[in-house]
Amino acid sequence: MVGCPACGHEVEHADAAARCPHCHLSTGLFQAVREAAGDGHAPDPAYLRTIAELLASVELDRPAGPAPPAAQGLLSRPGRFPSLPAVPPATTPSRDVPPIEPLSDLPALPAAGTVPVLKKRIEEYFGIGRRLGLDFTDFEARAGSAALVDDLPSLEVLSREMFVHLASAVVEEYESVLARRNELASLVGTPSVDVVLTAIRQSIAVGDLGGAQRRLVSARDELGRLEEEWEVGRILVTECDLLARTIRDLGGAPEPALGPLEEGRRALGQGRRDEGERLLARTAVALWAILEPRFFEELRKMRDRMVDLRAGGADVGPALAELQHIATELRTRNFVGTVTAYSRFKAALERVSPPEPTGPVDAGDTVRGTPSDL
């Protein structure tokens, strides 16, 4: 009996079993995951020695800065993933929750009214506009002139224009909140937000823009609370998907490590946050264990290219800096940061051009005249 390094369940006869019966991690990855995960007190994993050797082989003009202490966690940076590249659709199925569709049409224009009704309506529209942060300077000047002389036709035109302007802004705000809801709902349930979104749709349908705007504030606040509560899980899912994509980009197959990813997503979807986060963190380690050999093989090729370019006199300083960033991310065991730094290193190296020859040019290689001289 051995313990699965991803979910902790005991696995009988691990040598014969193909995968963990609980999270479906390939048993062939058990040892690699244990070594890659480390605990902050164990000797440095092999990949840290490898990146150190790569840096030394480039013969840097100055050594890299002191290494930060090894991190205990395997999480990416917080927030709404501002530092991560765009990630394609998840490698594992999302929760089976149909997205709420965006609005297809703007609400119908409100019925015409008397001068007092229109004045009150326009004043309400100004209040909604202020809460939405809209610039209604032009409308204010026109409203003042029309209201002063009770110009009914002008007030009707102004009311319609303001309604269309506000309706467009409210619908745009609704769709922004809806996109955030659909993103989060692929991971966890959002019943409280869904109730408010339904009420917003009903308010917009009947032209109640004030009610829709007030409910939008409630929906944003509730979404923010849920996003903060489930932030770690969302970061880990994004990290795992990015690692899986990188494995495929380098010609590998992430499938042996995708079982814990699916189980981790399922645990989050069922509200078992701690279990889901633990599984996803270990999935990131398992995916890194698959990626590591191909990753360093690619880095060695890029290192050789960089050495050749520098030997020819090219400026490889920016590429060297990005290679150092890869080492820094690996020391903190931030695997998604490592992949992101690798992408920057690759781009920096591709921008390096061999220097133009500065020596005398062989006369045999020059053109001995122009067409006009022939």
HUMONOR-V639024 format. One line per field, one symbol per residue. ss: DSSP state (A for helix, B for strand, O for the rest). phi: phi as a letter, one per 20 degrees, with the letter a starting at -180 (. if undefined). psi: psi as a letter, one per 20 degrees, with the letter a starting at -180 (. if undefined). Layout:
# HUMONOR-V639024
ss->???
phi->???
psi->???
This chain:
# HUMONOR-V639024
ss->OBBOOOOOOBBOOOOOOOBOOOOOOBAAAAAAAAAAAOOOOOOOOAAAAAAAAAAAAOOOOOOOOOOOOOOOOOOOOOOOOOOOOOOOOOOOOOOOOOOOOOOOOOOOOOOOOOAAAAAAAAAAAAAAAAAAOOOOAAAAAAAAAAAAOOOAAAAAAAAAAAAAAAAAAAAAAAAAAAAAAAAAAOOOOOAAAAAAAAAAAAAAAOOOAAAAAAAAAAAAAAAAAAAAAOAAAAAAAAAAAAAAAAAAAOOOOOAAAAAAAAAAAAAAAOOOAAAAAAAAAAAAAAAAAAAAAAAAAAAAAAAAAAAAAAAOOOOOAAAAAAAAAAAAAAAOOOAAAAAAAAAAAAAAAAOOOOOOOOOOOOAAAOOOOOAAAO
phi->.ceffednffdflgfefeaffedmffffegffffffflbndfggfffffffffffffelffcfffgffffefeceeffnelfeeffdfggfcffgecffffffecfffffffbfgffffffffffffffffemeedgfffffffffffdleggfffffffffffffffffffffffffffffffffdcfcfffffffffffffffenefffffffffffffffffffffdffffffffffffffffgffendceggdefffffffffffenefgfffffffffgfffffffgfffffffffffffffffffenfedggfffffffgfffffeleffffffffffffffffefdgfffdffegffeeeerdgfee
psi->pqppigiiqppplhhhqhrpigikpphiigghggghgajihrqprhhhhghghgghiimqhqqqrqpqqpqhrkqaqaallhiqrpprqqiqqrqmopqpqrqhqqqqqqqrarggghggghhghhgggghikqokgghgghggghhhjlngghhgggggghgggggggggggghghgghghghhigrqlghhhghhghgggghhjjmhghgghhhggggghgggghghjggggghgggghgggghghhjjaoihijighgghghggghjjmgggghgghghgggghhhghgghghghhgghggggggghhjjqojghhgghhhhggghhhjknhhhghghgghggghhhipqqqqpirqpphiiqpkrrhii.
